Amino acid sequence: MAKKEITGFVKLQIKGGQANPAPPVGPALGQRGINIMEFCKAFNEKTKNFMGKPVPVIITVYKDKKFDFIIKSPPASHFIKEAVKLKGGSQEPGRNIVASITKKQLEEIAKKKMKDLNAFDIDEAVKIIAGSARSMGIEVKD
């Protein structure tokens, strides 16, 4: 099989099932010469189960204007806010605590994010998610 020549990568964060040609999607893909509607249809089809959640996507652009994309799981901060029912984190993390999260909730989030985290086991993944929670001004309870 002949290897396709890659011309670049585009990293975007789009709400699941809601990609459309409006900014930021249209301009980012248009300048690379990608068929925007073709991408939107494919992305929306693959992300139906993440409807409304922010989904990071990495698009690989080839010389012949074709593309592939990899969908990541929603950011840890999204899952943390969902778990503690918050709109946003603290304005002053470290000084101002806005909520608390349990180890069990952190473990559930870590399981969802495991394939995207740089961790060998669930304990390391939980530590990463706990760090994200603390940086948002959320207390971690045992």
N, CA, C and O atoms as CSV, one atom per row, in Angstrom:
chain,resi,resn,atom,element,x,y,z
A,1,MET,N,N,0.838,-1.189,0.000
A,1,MET,CA,C,0.000,0.000,0.000
A,1,MET,C,C,0.879,1.247,0.000
A,1,MET,O,O,1.801,1.361,0.807
A,2,ALA,N,N,0.594,2.171,-0.898
A,2,ALA,CA,C,1.376,3.401,-0.983
A,2,ALA,C,C,1.069,4.284,0.221
A,2,ALA,O,O,-0.085,4.409,0.633
A,3,LYS,N,N,2.095,4.885,0.770
A,3,LYS,CA,C,1.930,5.750,1.924
A,3,LYS,C,C,1.502,7.137,1.464
A,3,LYS,O,O,2.125,7.721,0.577
A,4,LYS,N,N,0.429,7.669,2.072
A,4,LYS,CA,C,-0.051,8.998,1.708
A,4,LYS,C,C,0.854,10.053,2.337
A,4,LYS,O,O,1.366,9.873,3.442
A,5,GLU,N,N,1.041,11.154,1.617
A,5,GLU,CA,C,1.874,12.228,2.133
A,5,GLU,C,C,1.021,13.180,2.971
A,5,GLU,O,O,0.027,13.723,2.489
A,6,ILE,N,N,1.419,13.375,4.227
A,6,ILE,CA,C,0.679,14.232,5.151
A,6,ILE,C,C,1.127,15.676,4.964
A,6,ILE,O,O,2.322,15.968,4.931
A,7,THR,N,N,0.137,16.588,4.841
A,7,THR,CA,C,0.484,18.009,4.713
A,7,THR,C,C,0.303,18.757,6.027
A,7,THR,O,O,0.826,19.860,6.182
A,8,GLY,N,N,-0.423,18.179,6.970
A,8,GLY,CA,C,-0.570,18.850,8.258
A,8,GLY,C,C,-1.626,18.221,9.151
A,8,GLY,O,O,-2.305,17.263,8.781
A,9,PHE,N,N,-1.736,18.800,10.348
A,9,PHE,CA,C,-2.708,18.354,11.338
A,9,PHE,C,C,-3.523,19.559,11.786
A,9,PHE,O,O,-3.014,20.678,11.844
A,10,VAL,N,N,-4.782,19.323,12.099
A,10,VAL,CA,C,-5.640,20.375,12.642
A,10,VAL,C,C,-6.225,19.829,13.935
A,10,VAL,O,O,-6.831,18.758,13.942
A,11,LYS,N,N,-6.043,20.572,15.042
A,11,LYS,CA,C,-6.606,20.159,16.321
A,11,LYS,C,C,-7.759,21.098,16.657
A,11,LYS,O,O,-7.590,22.317,16.690
A,12,LEU,N,N,-8.914,20.529,16.902
A,12,LEU,CA,C,-10.096,21.316,17.243
A,12,LEU,C,C,-10.809,20.685,18.429
A,12,LEU,O,O,-10.582,19.521,18.759
A,13,GLN,N,N,-11.680,21.471,19.066
A,13,GLN,CA,C,-12.557,20.951,20.104
A,13,GLN,C,C,-13.965,21.380,19.708
A,13,GLN,O,O,-14.287,22.569,19.700
A,14,ILE,N,N,-14.791,20.404,19.382
A,14,ILE,CA,C,-16.128,20.661,18.857
A,14,ILE,C,C,-17.138,19.922,19.726
A,14,ILE,O,O,-16.843,18.832,20.217
A,15,LYS,N,N,-18.323,20.494,19.924
A,15,LYS,CA,C,-19.364,19.792,20.682
A,15,LYS,C,C,-19.804,18.573,19.890
A,15,LYS,O,O,-20.055,18.657,18.687
A,16,GLY,N,N,-19.896,17.440,20.575
A,16,GLY,CA,C,-20.242,16.176,19.933
A,16,GLY,C,C,-21.555,16.237,19.172
A,16,GLY,O,O,-22.560,16.715,19.697
A,17,GLY,N,N,-21.550,15.751,17.927
A,17,GLY,CA,C,-22.746,15.717,17.098
A,17,GLY,C,C,-23.214,17.062,16.602
A,17,GLY,O,O,-24.301,17.163,16.034
A,18,GLN,N,N,-22.406,18.123,16.805
A,18,GLN,CA,C,-22.843,19.469,16.434
A,18,GLN,C,C,-21.834,20.213,15.569
A,18,GLN,O,O,-21.788,21.442,15.605
A,19,ALA,N,N,-21.022,19.494,14.791
A,19,ALA,CA,C,-20.059,20.163,13.905
A,19,ALA,C,C,-20.824,20.810,12.749
A,19,ALA,O,O,-21.709,20.190,12.161
A,20,ASN,N,N,-20.479,22.061,12.427
A,20,ASN,CA,C,-21.075,22.738,11.277
A,20,ASN,C,C,-20.017,23.631,10.635
A,20,ASN,O,O,-18.966,23.859,11.235
A,21,PRO,N,N,-20.271,24.143,9.425
A,21,PRO,CA,C,-19.243,24.911,8.715
A,21,PRO,C,C,-18.906,26.279,9.327
A,21,PRO,O,O,-17.987,26.950,8.857
A,22,ALA,N,N,-19.625,26.693,10.354
A,22,ALA,CA,C,-19.353,27.985,10.991
A,22,ALA,C,C,-18.011,27.923,11.722
A,22,ALA,O,O,-17.501,26.834,11.984
A,23,PRO,N,N,-17.432,29.092,12.055
A,23,PRO,CA,C,-16.174,29.077,12.818
A,23,PRO,C,C,-16.366,28.311,14.124
A,23,PRO,O,O,-17.462,28.359,14.680
A,24,PRO,N,N,-15.367,27.615,14.637
A,24,PRO,CA,C,-13.983,27.514,14.177
A,24,PRO,C,C,-13.753,26.433,13.118
A,24,PRO,O,O,-12.674,26.375,12.528
A,25,VAL,N,N,-14.750,25.575,12.868
A,25,VAL,CA,C,-14.552,24.431,11.973
A,25,VAL,C,C,-14.287,24.857,10.527
A,25,VAL,O,O,-13.289,24.456,9.929
A,26,GLY,N,N,-15.180,25.663,9.976
A,26,GLY,CA,C,-15.079,26.066,8.570
A,26,GLY,C,C,-13.745,26.674,8.192
A,26,GLY,O,O,-13.065,26.159,7.304
A,27,PRO,N,N,-13.349,27.771,8.851
A,27,PRO,CA,C,-12.074,28.416,8.486
A,27,PRO,C,C,-10.859,27.501,8.677
A,27,PRO,O,O,-9.948,27.505,7.849
A,28,ALA,N,N,-10.840,26.712,9.767
A,28,ALA,CA,C,-9.685,25.840,10.040
A,28,ALA,C,C,-9.526,24.789,8.950
A,28,ALA,O,O,-8.406,24.490,8.534
A,29,LEU,N,N,-10.634,24.230,8.485
A,29,LEU,CA,C,-10.569,23.185,7.467
A,29,LEU,C,C,-10.483,23.769,6.061
A,29,LEU,O,O,-9.832,23.203,5.183
A,30,GLY,N,N,-11.144,24.904,5.856
A,30,GLY,CA,C,-11.153,25.542,4.543
A,30,GLY,C,C,-9.768,25.937,4.076
A,30,GLY,O,O,-9.441,25.770,2.901
A,31,GLN,N,N,-8.944,26.460,4.978
A,31,GLN,CA,C,-7.602,26.883,4.574
A,31,GLN,C,C,-6.705,25.698,4.229
A,31,GLN,O,O,-5.664,25.869,3.595
A,32,ARG,N,N,-7.109,24.487,4.647
A,32,ARG,CA,C,-6.357,23.277,4.288
A,32,ARG,C,C,-6.938,22.614,3.032
A,32,ARG,O,O,-6.374,21.646,2.523
A,33,GLY,N,N,-8.065,23.138,2.536
A,33,GLY,CA,C,-8.681,22.596,1.329
A,33,GLY,C,C,-9.499,21.342,1.557
A,33,GLY,O,O,-9.735,20.578,0.621
A,34,ILE,N,N,-9.939,21.115,2.796
A,34,ILE,CA,C,-10.734,19.929,3.119
A,34,ILE,C,C,-12.207,20.203,2.806
A,34,ILE,O,O,-12.684,21.325,2.974
A,35,ASN,N,N,-12.924,19.169,2.348
A,35,ASN,CA,C,-14.369,19.275,2.139
A,35,ASN,C,C,-15.022,19.384,3.518
A,35,ASN,O,O,-15.083,18.397,4.251
A,36,ILE,N,N,-15.505,20.561,3.873
A,36,ILE,CA,C,-16.007,20.844,5.218
A,36,ILE,C,C,-17.259,20.037,5.537
A,36,ILE,O,O,-17.376,19.482,6.630
A,37,MET,N,N,-18.197,19.968,4.593
A,37,MET,CA,C,-19.441,19.233,4.851
A,37,MET,C,C,-19.182,17.732,5.032
A,37,MET,O,O,-19.824,17.075,5.851
A,38,GLU,N,N,-18.241,17.208,4.263
A,38,GLU,CA,C,-17.891,15.786,4.389
A,38,GLU,C,C,-17.358,15.508,5.804
A,38,GLU,O,O,-17.716,14.508,6.426
A,39,PHE,N,N,-16.492,16.414,6.305
A,39,PHE,CA,C,-15.965,16.265,7.663
A,39,PHE,C,C,-17.089,16.363,8.686
A,39,PHE,O,O,-17.187,15.527,9.584
A,40,CYS,N,N,-17.942,17.386,8.553
A,40,CYS,CA,C,-19.022,17.597,9.526
A,40,CYS,C,C,-19.932,16.379,9.620
A,40,CYS,O,O,-20.289,15.957,10.720
A,41,LYS,N,N,-20.311,15.810,8.478
A,41,LYS,CA,C,-21.183,14.622,8.479
A,41,LYS,C,C,-20.498,13.449,9.173
A,41,LYS,O,O,-21.105,12.784,10.013
A,42,ALA,N,N,-19.238,13.192,8.826
A,42,ALA,CA,C,-18.500,12.072,9.422
A,42,ALA,C,C,-18.318,12.277,10.929
A,42,ALA,O,O,-18.507,11.345,11.711
A,43,PHE,N,N,-17.950,13.502,11.336
A,43,PHE,CA,C,-17.733,13.807,12.757
A,43,PHE,C,C,-19.030,13.646,13.545
A,43,PHE,O,O,-19.046,13.013,14.601
A,44,ASN,N,N,-20.119,14.221,13.029
A,44,ASN,CA,C,-21.404,14.144,13.733
A,44,ASN,C,C,-21.866,12.701,13.883
A,44,ASN,O,O,-22.436,12.333,14.910
A,45,GLU,N,N,-21.624,11.883,12.860
A,45,GLU,CA,C,-22.004,10.473,12.902
A,45,GLU,C,C,-21.224,9.729,13.995
A,45,GLU,O,O,-21.795,8.935,14.743
A,46,LYS,N,N,-19.905,9.996,14.079
A,46,LYS,CA,C,-19.056,9.290,15.053
A,46,LYS,C,C,-19.249,9.775,16.484
A,46,LYS,O,O,-18.935,9.044,17.424
A,47,THR,N,N,-19.761,10.996,16.672
A,47,THR,CA,C,-19.844,11.566,18.029
A,47,THR,C,C,-21.277,11.691,18.541
A,47,THR,O,O,-21.540,12.484,19.445
A,48,LYS,N,N,-22.198,10.925,17.982
A,48,LYS,CA,C,-23.595,10.991,18.444
A,48,LYS,C,C,-23.717,10.701,19.935
A,48,LYS,O,O,-24.525,11.325,20.624
A,49,ASN,N,N,-22.908,9.745,20.446
A,49,ASN,CA,C,-22.999,9.385,21.863
A,49,ASN,C,C,-22.379,10.430,22.789
A,49,ASN,O,O,-22.568,10.347,24.003
A,50,PHE,N,N,-21.639,11.417,22.256
A,50,PHE,CA,C,-21.082,12.511,23.066
A,50,PHE,C,C,-21.887,13.797,22.849
A,50,PHE,O,O,-21.360,14.889,23.064
A,51,MET,N,N,-23.139,13.691,22.433
A,51,MET,CA,C,-23.960,14.841,22.063
A,51,MET,C,C,-23.871,15.997,23.072
A,51,MET,O,O,-24.180,15.830,24.252
A,52,GLY,N,N,-23.444,17.166,22.587
A,52,GLY,CA,C,-23.376,18.364,23.407
A,52,GLY,C,C,-22.128,18.494,24.269
A,52,GLY,O,O,-21.884,19.561,24.831
A,53,LYS,N,N,-21.330,17.431,24.386
A,53,LYS,CA,C,-20.101,17.496,25.189
A,53,LYS,C,C,-18.946,17.950,24.299
A,53,LYS,O,O,-18.913,17.607,23.118
A,54,PRO,N,N,-18.001,18.713,24.843
A,54,PRO,CA,C,-16.849,19.123,24.028
A,54,PRO,C,C,-15.968,17.918,23.700
A,54,PRO,O,O,-15.550,17.186,24.598
A,55,VAL,N,N,-15.690,17.718,22.422
A,55,VAL,CA,C,-14.911,16.558,21.990
A,55,VAL,C,C,-13.669,17.029,21.228
A,55,VAL,O,O,-13.794,17.643,20.169
A,56,PRO,N,N,-12.462,16.746,21.760
A,56,PRO,CA,C,-11.246,17.077,21.021
A,56,PRO,C,C,-11.091,16.149,19.820
A,56,PRO,O,O,-11.362,14.952,19.915
A,57,VAL,N,N,-10.655,16.703,18.692
A,57,VAL,CA,C,-10.458,15.908,17.488
A,57,VAL,C,C,-9.155,16.338,16.826
A,57,VAL,O,O,-8.844,17.528,16.761
A,58,ILE,N,N,-8.393,15.356,16.333
A,58,ILE,CA,C,-7.155,15.648,15.600
A,58,ILE,C,C,-7.371,15.183,14.171
A,58,ILE,O,O,-7.582,13.997,13.918
A,59,ILE,N,N,-7.315,16.126,13.240
A,59,ILE,CA,C,-7.562,15.831,11.836
A,59,ILE,C,C,-6.220,15.779,11.109
A,59,ILE,O,O,-5.433,16.725,11.172
A,60,THR,N,N,-5.967,14.675,10.424
A,60,THR,CA,C,-4.754,14.511,9.624
A,60,THR,C,C,-5.116,14.853,8.186
A,60,THR,O,O,-6.006,14.237,7.600
A,61,VAL,N,N,-4.422,15.840,7.620
A,61,VAL,CA,C,-4.707,16.294,6.255
A,61,VAL,C,C,-3.635,15.733,5.318
A,61,VAL,O,O,-2.441,15.844,5.597
A,62,TYR,N,N,-4.074,15.124,4.194
A,62,TYR,CA,C,-3.156,14.556,3.219
A,62,TYR,C,C,-3.020,15.465,1.997
A,62,TYR,O,O,-3.840,16.356,1.774
A,63,LYS,N,N,-1.975,15.224,1.216
A,63,LYS,CA,C,-1.665,16.048,0.052
A,63,LYS,C,C,-2.813,16.081,-0.960
A,63,LYS,O,O,-3.038,17.105,-1.606
A,64,ASP,N,N,-3.543,14.965,-1.101
A,64,ASP,CA,C,-4.653,14.902,-2.066
A,64,ASP,C,C,-5.964,15.472,-1.508
A,64,ASP,O,O,-7.035,15.212,-2.056
A,65,LYS,N,N,-5.880,16.248,-0.420
A,65,LYS,CA,C,-7.010,16.920,0.246
A,65,LYS,C,C,-7.963,15.955,0.955
A,65,LYS,O,O,-9.048,16.350,1.381
A,66,LYS,N,N,-7.561,14.705,1.078
A,66,LYS,CA,C,-8.347,13.753,1.864
A,66,LYS,C,C,-7.929,13.931,3.325
A,66,LYS,O,O,-6.930,14.590,3.616
A,67,PHE,N,N,-8.696,13.344,4.233
A,67,PHE,CA,C,-8.390,13.505,5.652
A,67,PHE,C,C,-8.821,12.284,6.450
A,67,PHE,O,O,-9.681,11.513,6.022
A,68,ASP,N,N,-8.206,12.122,7.620
A,68,ASP,CA,C,-8.603,11.148,8.635
A,68,ASP,C,C,-8.731,11.939,9.920
A,68,ASP,O,O,-8.129,13.004,10.059
A,69,PHE,N,N,-9.508,11.431,10.856
A,69,PHE,CA,C,-9.525,12.114,12.148
A,69,PHE,C,C,-9.632,11.127,13.292
A,69,PHE,O,O,-10.207,10.046,13.168
A,70,ILE,N,N,-9.050,11.544,14.421
A,70,ILE,CA,C,-9.054,10.748,15.644
A,70,ILE,C,C,-9.859,11.525,16.674
A,70,ILE,O,O,-9.612,12.707,16.912
A,71,ILE,N,N,-10.816,10.851,17.278
A,71,ILE,CA,C,-11.643,11.489,18.297
A,71,ILE,C,C,-11.123,11.079,19.664
A,71,ILE,O,O,-10.911,9.896,19.929
A,72,LYS,N,N,-10.921,12.062,20.526
A,72,LYS,CA,C,-10.496,11.811,21.902
A,72,LYS,C,C,-11.732,11.873,22.799
A,72,LYS,O,O,-12.806,12.272,22.349
A,73,SER,N,N,-11.585,11.480,24.067
A,73,SER,CA,C,-12.716,11.602,24.983
A,73,SER,C,C,-12.788,13.054,25.480
A,73,SER,O,O,-11.780,13.761,25.468
A,74,PRO,N,N,-13.975,13.501,25.916
A,74,PRO,CA,C,-14.105,14.881,26.401
A,74,PRO,C,C,-13.061,15.183,27.491
A,74,PRO,O,O,-12.593,14.268,28.167
A,75,PRO,N,N,-12.698,16.463,27.661
A,75,PRO,CA,C,-11.673,16.834,28.648
A,75,PRO,C,C,-12.050,16.428,30.078
A,75,PRO,O,O,-13.229,16.343,30.421
A,76,ALA,N,N,-11.036,16.183,30.896
A,76,ALA,CA,C,-11.258,15.800,32.296
A,76,ALA,C,C,-12.064,16.875,33.018
A,76,ALA,O,O,-12.931,16.560,33.834
A,77,SER,N,N,-11.781,18.148,32.719
A,77,SER,CA,C,-12.493,19.240,33.387
A,77,SER,C,C,-14.001,19.157,33.135
A,77,SER,O,O,-14.797,19.501,34.009
A,78,HIS,N,N,-14.394,18.702,31.945
A,78,HIS,CA,C,-15.824,18.555,31.639
A,78,HIS,C,C,-16.449,17.487,32.540
A,78,HIS,O,O,-17.512,17.706,33.121
A,79,PHE,N,N,-15.780,16.321,32.654
A,79,PHE,CA,C,-16.296,15.245,33.497
A,79,PHE,C,C,-16.329,15.662,34.972
A,79,PHE,O,O,-17.257,15.307,35.700
A,80,ILE,N,N,-15.310,16.419,35.408
A,80,ILE,CA,C,-15.255,16.869,36.810
A,80,ILE,C,C,-16.416,17.819,37.092
A,80,ILE,O,O,-17.114,17.670,38.095
A,81,LYS,N,N,-16.622,18.797,36.205
A,81,LYS,CA,C,-17.739,19.740,36.384
A,81,LYS,C,C,-19.075,19.005,36.385
A,81,LYS,O,O,-19.979,19.351,37.145
A,82,GLU,N,N,-19.197,17.988,35.529
A,82,GLU,CA,C,-20.425,17.190,35.458
A,82,GLU,C,C,-20.642,16.436,36.775
A,82,GLU,O,O,-21.766,16.371,37.274
A,83,ALA,N,N,-19.562,15.862,37.342
A,83,ALA,CA,C,-19.662,15.060,38.568
A,83,ALA,C,C,-20.074,15.897,39.774
A,83,ALA,O,O,-20.846,15.436,40.615
A,84,VAL,N,N,-19.558,17.137,39.863
A,84,VAL,CA,C,-19.873,17.987,41.027
A,84,VAL,C,C,-20.956,19.012,40.713
A,84,VAL,O,O,-21.255,19.880,41.533
A,85,LYS,N,N,-21.551,18.909,39.507
A,85,LYS,CA,C,-22.651,19.777,39.082
A,85,LYS,C,C,-22.300,21.259,39.192
A,85,LYS,O,O,-23.002,22.032,39.843
A,86,LEU,N,N,-21.201,21.636,38.542
A,86,LEU,CA,C,-20.740,23.031,38.531
A,86,LEU,C,C,-20.770,23.575,37.106
A,86,LEU,O,O,-20.668,22.818,36.142
A,87,LYS,N,N,-20.909,24.883,36.983
A,87,LYS,CA,C,-20.813,25.532,35.670
A,87,LYS,C,C,-19.342,25.772,35.305
A,87,LYS,O,O,-18.953,25.636,34.146
A,88,GLY,N,N,-18.532,26.129,36.310
A,88,GLY,CA,C,-17.116,26.405,36.063
A,88,GLY,C,C,-16.314,26.230,37.337
A,88,GLY,O,O,-16.878,26.053,38.417
A,89,GLY,N,N,-15.001,26.279,37.210
A,89,GLY,CA,C,-14.124,26.125,38.365
A,89,GLY,C,C,-14.018,27.416,39.167
A,89,GLY,O,O,-14.703,28.398,38.879
A,90,SER,N,N,-13.156,27.403,40.173
A,90,SER,CA,C,-12.931,28.561,41.033
A,90,SER,C,C,-12.174,29.656,40.286
A,90,SER,O,O,-11.343,29.372,39.423
A,91,GLN,N,N,-12.472,30.912,40.628
A,91,GLN,CA,C,-11.725,32.039,40.063
A,91,GLN,C,C,-10.327,32.107,40.687
A,91,GLN,O,O,-9.380,32.592,40.068
A,92,GLU,N,N,-10.217,31.605,41.940
A,92,GLU,CA,C,-8.927,31.594,42.637
A,92,GLU,C,C,-8.646,30.193,43.165
A,92,GLU,O,O,-8.790,29.953,44.363
A,93,PRO,N,N,-8.245,29.253,42.288
A,93,PRO,CA,C,-7.971,27.895,42.774
A,93,PRO,C,C,-6.832,27.907,43.795
A,93,PRO,O,O,-5.865,28.654,43.642
A,94,GLY,N,N,-6.948,27.080,44.835
A,94,GLY,CA,C,-5.928,27.054,45.880
A,94,GLY,C,C,-6.349,27.904,47.061
A,94,GLY,O,O,-6.050,27.566,48.207
A,95,ARG,N,N,-7.043,29.010,46.795
A,95,ARG,CA,C,-7.518,29.881,47.872
A,95,ARG,C,C,-9.006,29.685,48.116
A,95,ARG,O,O,-9.472,29.673,49.256
A,96,ASN,N,N,-9.747,29.531,47.008
A,96,ASN,CA,C,-11.186,29.485,47.071
A,96,ASN,C,C,-11.672,28.115,46.600
A,96,ASN,O,O,-11.529,27.773,45.426
A,97,ILE,N,N,-12.246,27.332,47.512
A,97,ILE,CA,C,-12.733,25.997,47.142
A,97,ILE,C,C,-14.221,26.104,46.835
A,97,ILE,O,O,-15.000,26.586,47.658
A,98,VAL,N,N,-14.614,25.649,45.636
A,98,VAL,CA,C,-16.000,25.804,45.199
A,98,VAL,C,C,-16.830,24.525,45.334
A,98,VAL,O,O,-18.059,24.586,45.320
A,99,ALA,N,N,-16.173,23.371,45.465
A,99,ALA,CA,C,-16.897,22.106,45.588
A,99,ALA,C,C,-15.942,21.030,46.078
A,99,ALA,O,O,-14.752,21.278,46.271
A,100,SER,N,N,-16.480,19.825,46.278
A,100,SER,CA,C,-15.617,18.699,46.628
A,100,SER,C,C,-16.018,17.492,45.790
A,100,SER,O,O,-17.163,17.367,45.355
A,101,ILE,N,N,-15.049,16.609,45.575
A,101,ILE,CA,C,-15.259,15.412,44.760
A,101,ILE,C,C,-14.687,14.217,45.514
A,101,ILE,O,O,-13.676,14.345,46.205
A,102,THR,N,N,-15.324,13.058,45.387
A,102,THR,CA,C,-14.871,11.868,46.108
A,102,THR,C,C,-13.891,11.061,45.257
A,102,THR,O,O,-13.826,11.226,44.039
A,103,LYS,N,N,-13.135,10.190,45.918
A,103,LYS,CA,C,-12.190,9.304,45.211
A,103,LYS,C,C,-12.940,8.404,44.228
A,103,LYS,O,O,-12.441,8.100,43.144
A,104,LYS,N,N,-14.153,7.979,44.623
A,104,LYS,CA,C,-14.956,7.102,43.757
A,104,LYS,C,C,-15.320,7.820,42.449
A,104,LYS,O,O,-15.245,7.234,41.369
A,105,GLN,N,N,-15.717,9.099,42.559
A,105,GLN,CA,C,-16.042,9.877,41.363
A,105,GLN,C,C,-14.803,10.051,40.483
A,105,GLN,O,O,-14.883,9.961,39.258
A,106,LEU,N,N,-13.643,10.303,41.129
A,106,LEU,CA,C,-12.391,10.454,40.379
A,106,LEU,C,C,-12.055,9.171,39.628
A,106,LEU,O,O,-11.578,9.209,38.494
A,107,GLU,N,N,-12.310,8.030,40.275
A,107,GLU,CA,C,-12.016,6.740,39.657
A,107,GLU,C,C,-12.890,6.507,38.417
A,107,GLU,O,O,-12.413,6.007,37.399
A,108,GLU,N,N,-14.173,6.876,38.517
A,108,GLU,CA,C,-15.079,6.728,37.375
A,108,GLU,C,C,-14.611,7.589,36.195
A,108,GLU,O,O,-14.621,7.140,35.049
A,109,ILE,N,N,-14.202,8.830,36.488
A,109,ILE,CA,C,-13.707,9.743,35.448
A,109,ILE,C,C,-12.425,9.171,34.841
A,109,ILE,O,O,-12.248,9.186,33.623
A,110,ALA,N,N,-11.538,8.669,35.694
A,110,ALA,CA,C,-10.269,8.103,35.220
A,110,ALA,C,C,-10.511,6.924,34.281
A,110,ALA,O,O,-9.791,6.756,33.297
A,111,LYS,N,N,-11.529,6.102,34.583
A,111,LYS,CA,C,-11.849,4.963,33.707
A,111,LYS,C,C,-12.307,5.451,32.335
A,111,LYS,O,O,-11.945,4.864,31.315
A,112,LYS,N,N,-13.105,6.527,32.302
A,112,LYS,CA,C,-13.581,7.078,31.027
A,112,LYS,C,C,-12.431,7.667,30.211
A,112,LYS,O,O,-12.422,7.573,28.984
A,113,LYS,N,N,-11.456,8.276,30.902
A,113,LYS,CA,C,-10.356,8.990,30.245
A,113,LYS,C,C,-9.109,8.134,30.040
A,113,LYS,O,O,-8.159,8.593,29.405
A,114,MET,N,N,-9.083,6.929,30.546
A,114,MET,CA,C,-7.864,6.110,30.606
A,114,MET,C,C,-7.089,6.050,29.287
A,114,MET,O,O,-5.867,6.198,29.290
A,115,LYS,N,N,-7.778,5.836,28.157
A,115,LYS,CA,C,-7.055,5.686,26.885
A,115,LYS,C,C,-6.372,6.981,26.436
A,115,LYS,O,O,-5.430,6.931,25.645
A,116,ASP,N,N,-6.827,8.137,26.925
A,116,ASP,CA,C,-6.218,9.412,26.547
A,116,ASP,C,C,-5.202,9.925,27.569
A,116,ASP,O,O,-4.529,10.927,27.325
A,117,LEU,N,N,-5.089,9.244,28.709
A,117,LEU,CA,C,-4.157,9.703,29.747
A,117,LEU,C,C,-2.802,9.016,29.607
A,117,LEU,O,O,-2.693,7.923,29.052
A,118,ASN,N,N,-1.787,9.675,30.118
A,118,ASN,CA,C,-0.444,9.132,30.087
A,118,ASN,C,C,-0.190,8.385,31.402
A,118,ASN,O,O,0.650,8.786,32.208
A,119,ALA,N,N,-0.941,7.282,31.601
A,119,ALA,CA,C,-0.831,6.532,32.851
A,119,ALA,C,C,-0.868,5.030,32.556
A,119,ALA,O,O,-1.540,4.583,31.627
A,120,PHE,N,N,-0.137,4.267,33.359
A,120,PHE,CA,C,-0.081,2.823,33.176
A,120,PHE,C,C,-1.218,2.099,33.874
A,120,PHE,O,O,-1.695,1.075,33.386
A,121,ASP,N,N,-1.659,2.623,35.015
A,121,ASP,CA,C,-2.744,1.959,35.733
A,121,ASP,C,C,-3.754,2.975,36.246
A,121,ASP,O,O,-3.556,4.184,36.128
A,122,ILE,N,N,-4.838,2.464,36.816
A,122,ILE,CA,C,-5.944,3.325,37.241
A,122,ILE,C,C,-5.539,4.260,38.381
A,122,ILE,O,O,-6.053,5.375,38.469
A,123,ASP,N,N,-4.610,3.816,39.270
A,123,ASP,CA,C,-4.189,4.673,40.387
A,123,ASP,C,C,-3.482,5.934,39.884
A,123,ASP,O,O,-3.721,7.035,40.379
A,124,GLU,N,N,-2.610,5.750,38.892
A,124,GLU,CA,C,-1.923,6.916,38.311
A,124,GLU,C,C,-2.924,7.835,37.620
A,124,GLU,O,O,-2.822,9.058,37.713
A,125,ALA,N,N,-3.894,7.234,36.925
A,125,ALA,CA,C,-4.917,8.021,36.233
A,125,ALA,C,C,-5.734,8.838,37.229
A,125,ALA,O,O,-6.053,9.998,36.968
A,126,VAL,N,N,-6.075,8.234,38.377
A,126,VAL,CA,C,-6.842,8.938,39.412
A,126,VAL,C,C,-6.045,10.146,39.920
A,126,VAL,O,O,-6.617,11.210,40.157
A,127,LYS,N,N,-4.720,9.983,40.089
A,127,LYS,CA,C,-3.876,11.099,40.556
A,127,LYS,C,C,-3.891,12.249,39.552
A,127,LYS,O,O,-3.927,13.416,39.943
A,128,ILE,N,N,-3.864,11.922,38.262
A,128,ILE,CA,C,-3.895,12.955,37.224
A,128,ILE,C,C,-5.219,13.719,37.291
A,128,ILE,O,O,-5.230,14.949,37.256
A,129,ILE,N,N,-6.328,12.992,37.388
A,129,ILE,CA,C,-7.655,13.615,37.438
A,129,ILE,C,C,-7.800,14.434,38.725
A,129,ILE,O,O,-8.390,15.514,38.708
A,130,ALA,N,N,-7.263,13.922,39.841
A,130,ALA,CA,C,-7.321,14.654,41.113
A,130,ALA,C,C,-6.576,15.982,40.995
A,130,ALA,O,O,-7.031,17.001,41.515
A,131,GLY,N,N,-5.440,15.969,40.315
A,131,GLY,CA,C,-4.681,17.204,40.089
A,131,GLY,C,C,-5.478,18.211,39.278
A,131,GLY,O,O,-5.449,19.408,39.563
A,132,SER,N,N,-6.189,17.725,38.266
A,132,SER,CA,C,-7.041,18.609,37.455
A,132,SER,C,C,-8.138,19.214,38.323
A,132,SER,O,O,-8.439,20.403,38.215
A,133,ALA,N,N,-8.735,18.392,39.185
A,133,ALA,CA,C,-9.804,18.877,40.065
A,133,ALA,C,C,-9.277,19.957,41.013
A,133,ALA,O,O,-9.913,20.994,41.198
A,134,ARG,N,N,-8.099,19.700,41.617
A,134,ARG,CA,C,-7.522,20.689,42.536
A,134,ARG,C,C,-7.212,21.998,41.821
A,134,ARG,O,O,-7.386,23.075,42.391
A,135,SER,N,N,-6.754,21.908,40.575
A,135,SER,CA,C,-6.418,23.134,39.838
A,135,SER,C,C,-7.672,23.908,39.436
A,135,SER,O,O,-7.584,25.055,38.997
A,136,MET,N,N,-8.836,23.280,39.585
A,136,MET,CA,C,-10.102,23.965,39.311
A,136,MET,C,C,-10.725,24.522,40.607
A,136,MET,O,O,-11.798,25.126,40.579
A,137,GLY,N,N,-10.037,24.308,41.739
A,137,GLY,CA,C,-10.560,24.787,43.014
A,137,GLY,C,C,-11.557,23.816,43.624
A,137,GLY,O,O,-12.457,24.226,44.356
A,138,ILE,N,N,-11.400,22.522,43.326
A,138,ILE,CA,C,-12.297,21.494,43.857
A,138,ILE,C,C,-11.512,20.607,44.811
A,138,ILE,O,O,-10.453,20.079,44.472
A,139,GLU,N,N,-12.062,20.458,46.021
A,139,GLU,CA,C,-11.404,19.672,47.072
A,139,GLU,C,C,-11.595,18.182,46.806
A,139,GLU,O,O,-12.679,17.755,46.409
A,140,VAL,N,N,-10.538,17.383,47.027
A,140,VAL,CA,C,-10.608,15.933,46.846
A,140,VAL,C,C,-10.779,15.290,48.223
A,140,VAL,O,O,-9.940,15.461,49.107
A,141,LYS,N,N,-11.887,14.542,48.393
A,141,LYS,CA,C,-12.163,13.898,49.668
A,141,LYS,C,C,-12.020,12.397,49.549
A,141,LYS,O,O,-12.244,11.829,48.480
A,142,ASP,N,N,-11.640,11.739,50.666
A,142,ASP,CA,C,-11.446,10.273,50.650
A,142,ASP,C,C,-12.767,9.542,50.644
A,142,ASP,O,O,-12.791,8.311,50.631
